[in-house]
């Protein structure tokens, strides 16, 4: 599908990434498009994404994922470990993997998606520095507590829930970077309360407009400064059903 217009798409990806201060090499651009091609193909049999055109995929998957690097350019050179929660088709995990030195762990609770994701990773030759795990965040946090420099999540849940999910995974001074669309004042306020309880501090909130009026994004970066006031992770589902901001307000 992409091969027919490869040169056009190739230049498109490079130019759009550059708009956000992310310079990508020719081989990175090719791998990003290859991944998108695999996603569009796999989507015919497994429900991975609502996005089925290459143009939308470039804006709403590739560029959207590269905004995480735009929000924290130090990620490109880092040899640390990054966890992508609720990765779905591998966004932003795979683009971050392709365009940086970090070692990426991607988790999703749907086994079918994880199997497809693993096939993408193998096909793209990323298997030496990335892994795909079927797990809920709360369950994996019991085994991998304090072992990641970065945690990312893209449009997975409310900000307060994401903060609670991310906290136990992070080393001290590790960063959680979340991508959101438009947020209500309530969501921001609830996140502030939750961050305080979890020992996290908001250090950056950047606003981006995706190309061709594809959408508005805010990237929020939290740093784990202190130990959490509550034991994390809590039991499965509590982050959503009994949010911390209600208990400690």
N, C-alpha and C positions, 0 to 999 in steps of 0.2 A: 504493500500500500504506500509506504513512504518512499520506496525505491524509485517510483515513477517521477517524483519531484524532489529527489534527495537533495540536490544542490540548493533549491529554493528554501526548503525546510532547514537545511544545515545553516545557511546564512541567517535565517530568521532566528534560530535558537541563539546563535552567537551574539547577534545584535541586541536581542531582547535581554539577554543576561547582562550585557554591557550597560544597558540603561540603568541597572541597579548596582553598578560598580563591581560586578562579578565577571572577570575575564576568563573565558573557558577555551581550552585548546581544541584543535580539530578532532582529536581522538575522543575527548570528553563529549563534544557535541554529537559525534556519531553514536557513542554509547547511550547517551540520553535519548536519542531518537530510536535507537534499537530497542531500548526498554519500552518506550511508548508503543512501538510496533507490536512487541510481545504482549503488552497489556490489552491493546485493541483486539488482537487475535484471540487471546485467552478469554476475553470478555464475552465472546460468542457462546462459550459453554459454561463459564463460571461468572456469577455476578460480582464484578470487581469495581465497576465505575459506571456512572451515568453518562460519562463523556466518551463519545465514540468517534469524533472527527479529529484529525491530526491537528488542525489549527487550534481547536479548543483545548486539546491535550497539551499543546505547547504552552498556552497561556495558563491554563487552570491546573496543570500537573507539574510540568517541568519548571516554568518560571516561578510558579507558586512555591515550589520546593526550594528553589535557589534563593528565595528571600530569606531563608534561615541562615544561609552563608552571608547574604547582604547585611543581615542584622548583627552578625558576629564574624567578622572576617578572620579572626584568629583561628576559627574552626578549620580553615583550609590547611593550615600548617600543623595542626595538632595531631599528635600520634596517640591521643587518648581514646577512650571508649565512649560510644554514644548509643543510647537506647532510644528507639523510635516506637512510641506506644500507639497501638491501633493503626498499624501501618497499611492495612488494606492491600493495595496493588504495589506497595513499596514506595509510597510517597509520604514524607520526603526522604525516607531512608536510603533508597537506591541512588537518587541524584546526589545526595550528600556523600555517599560512598564513592561514587564516580569522580566527584569534583574535589575531594579532600583526602587527607591522609588518615582520617579517623577510622577506627574499627567499629563497625556498625552492627548492633543487635536489633533485629526487628521483631516485634511481637504482635500477634493478633489472636483473638480468642476463637476464630473460626478456622478449623482444621483444613478445610478445602482451600481457603485462601492461602494458608501458610504453605501448603504443598505446591501450589502454583508459583508462589513467591520464590520458593527454593529452586524451582525450575528456571526462573528468571535469573537468579543469582548464579546458578551453574552455567547457564547459557552466556551470561555476560562476563564470565571468568572472575567473579568477585568473591568466590567461595573461600579464598585464603584470608580475607579480612572482614567477612560478614557472616552472620548467622541468622537463621529464621526460627522462631520458637512459637509453638502454639501454647499460649498461656494468657491468663488474666493478669493484669498488672499486680494486683494484690498477692497473687500466688507466687509470681516470680520474685517479688520483693523479699520474700522470706529466704530465698536462696542467694540473691544477688545484692544484698543490702550494702550500700556504700561502695559500689564498684564502678560507677560511671562518672565521667567528667561532664557529660552532657546528657540531657533528656529532651526529646522533641515530641511534639504532638500537633497534628493539624486537624482542626475542626472535629475533634473527637468528643468533647463534652464541655460542660460549664467550666469556666476558669478555676473556680474553687475546687472542683473535683480533680482537675488536672494537676493542680498544685499538690493536693494530697497524694495522688498516684506517684508523682515524680519524686517527692521529697526523700523517701527511704532509699532510693536508688543512688542518690548523689553523694559523692565524696564532699568533704568540707570545701567550701568555695566553688563547688560544681555549679553548673548553670542549667536551668530549665528554660527552654525557649518554646513558646506556644504561638501558633498562628490562629487568629480569629477573624471573623468578619466584623460587622458592626455589633458593638456590645452595649447593653443597657447600663445605666448608672448603677443599678442594683447589682449586676454581675460583677462590676469593678469593685464595688464596696464589699461584697461578700468575699471576693478574692483577697482583698486587703486584710480582712479579719483572719481568713484562713492562712494566709502567708505568715502572719504574725505568730499564729499558734504553731505553725510548722517550722519556724526558724528561718523562713525565706524572706528575701527582700527584693522588691521590684527595683531593678537598676536601669531598665531601658524600656521605652514603649515607642516603637516606630510605626509610622503609618505609610503604607504603600498603596498605589493604585495599580492594578494589574493592566497589562497592555490591552489596547482595543476595548477599553471600558468593560473588561471582563469581571471586575469586582474590586472591592475595597478590602485591604488586609491590615490588621494590626499585629505586629510581632512584639510580644512581651517577654522580656528576659528577667528571670528571677535567679538570685544567687542564694545558695544554702549557707547562711552565716552561722547559725547556732543549731543546737539540738532541738528537736521538736518537743513541745510541751506534752504531747500525747504519744503513746506508743504506736508506731506505724510499721507495717501496714495494719489497718483494721480489717475486720472480716469482710469477705466478698460482698460488694453491693452497698456497704454502709456509707461510702464517700458520696453516693448519690442519694440514698434514702434517708440518711441522718447526717446531713452535712455539718462539718465542724463549726461553721459560723453560727449555727442555731444553738449549739450546745454551750458556746463560750461567749455569747454576745452579752 
